[in-house]
Amino acid sequence: MKKLIKLTIAIICLLSFSNSKAQDTEIATYTVYGNCGMCKKTIEKAANKSKDAKGSWNRETKVLTLTYNTKKTTSNEVLKRIADVGYDNEKYVASQASYDNLHECCKYERKKTNK
């Protein structure tokens, strides 16, 4: 009987811990401009730089699906990192210097307002 009670308490503790962790996680989508597989690798590397965020970029739709811990980071921090490596997104515009450092195949057509 004591083993059953201890097991039940352990299960409840584990479930409540995993539930609280899920409440701190947010999933959002953002437009990030790029062209190729090299862009995908660079964008995702910038998004995944910290353990607190995980990004997956779709080359065809230009959509980044971002899952992040709201207690430890923000979507703005992640999108800023992506802009810092040369990729415009819906919240930040990459500097001209960052864009110019991209490989030729990665130079997407920038909107006139972004230049």
Secondary structure, DSSP 8 states (H G I E B T S, - for coil): -HHHHHHHHHHHHHHHHHHHHHHTEEEEEEEB---SHHHHHHHHHHHTSSTTEEEEEETTTTEEEEEEETTT--HHHHHHHHHHTT--BSS----HHHHHTS-GGG-----GGG-
